[in-house]
């Protein structure tokens, strides 16, 4: 199963790696989480080498509260190209192997609080008016798998050719379905804005990585 790559979540669902093309979490028996798709949000290196810190903001209904019970249990992790992460594939969705959750917390976003701390595995509503939360999940890759560095070549050039053709088809279908040039222009603008936002984010994180390497006391996040 390792090294598998798909154009989108529907293709991954077709092949049985996830249980739903529209849900980030796949649950097995007794609601045990078996797969997690990281398709949006951000990911940076974790506090310990070999760990990865995933973060995403959303409404309470979108928070993955059932992950709180998965501490230390293996989960299949897939990364998508829209994830803001230096480990995300250039296109499509890639299966990156088994990981375990080593730490997780869900905290409310309180706009006029700059810095706060929450205990691991805790959940508390501080500002019910916003109903906006931030999930932070620290993942550690299980041992005995193909080295993660070898996965970074995925997607291969031939797969990127498929990715380009797929996006041309999506573009064509959008035009056919909606027709309105204004709607199409707005959709394309949004896509380009998302790409620019991710590019700027990656450049910023690369700068922070250099600062941390050269200055162990650097506290940028």
C-alpha positions, 0 to 999 in steps of 0.5 A, a space after each residue: 500500500 505504501 507509495 500509493 498516489 491518487 488524483 483526488 480523494 474520490 480515487 483514494 476512496 475507490 481503492 479503499 484506503 479511506 472510508 469516505 471521499 468527503 471526510 478527513 477521518 476514516 473510522 473502523 469498528 468501535 469508532 477507532 480511527 484508521 485513516 486521516 487525510 491531511 488535505 488542508 491546514 498547516 504542518 511543521 516539524 514537531 518539537 522532537 525530531 521525526 515528529 510532525 505538528 499538524 494544525 487546522 482552524 474550524 468550527 466546533 462541528 469540524 473538529 476531529 474530537 474522536 482523535 482524542 482517543 487515538 493516542 498511540 494507536 497507528 493511523 494511516 496518514 495521507 497528505 494532499 497538495 493543498 496542505 501547507 507543508 513542505 512534506 505535501 505532494 506537489 499534486 494529488 494525494 499521497 499515502 505516507 504510511 502509518 503514524 501515531 498521535 503523540 499529543 493533541 489538543 483542541 482550543 478555542 480561538 480567542 482573537 484578543 488573546 495573543 498567547 495561551 497554553 492548554 493541557 494536552 487532551 483538553 477541551 474548553 469553550 472560552 469564547 462561545 460567540 466565535 465557535 472557532 477552534 484550533 486543532 493541533 496534532 503531533 504525529 510520529 511516523 511508525 518505525 519499520 517503514 520505507 524511509 520518509 525521504 524516499 516518499 518525497 519523490 512521489 508524485 513521479 514526473 509521469 504522475 504529474 503529467 496525469 495531474 496536469 491533464 486532470 486539472 485541465 479536465 476540471 477546468 473544462 468541466 467547470 466551464 461547461 457546468 457554469 458557463 458564466 465567465 465571471 464565475 469562471 474568472 472568480 474560481 480561477 482567481 481563488 485557485 491562484 490566490 490559494 497557490 500564492 498563499 501556500 507559496 508565501 507560507 512555504 517561503 516563510 517557513 523555510 526562512 524560519 527553519 534556517 533561523 532555527 538551524 543558525 540560532 537555537 534560541 530562535 522562537 519563531 513559529 
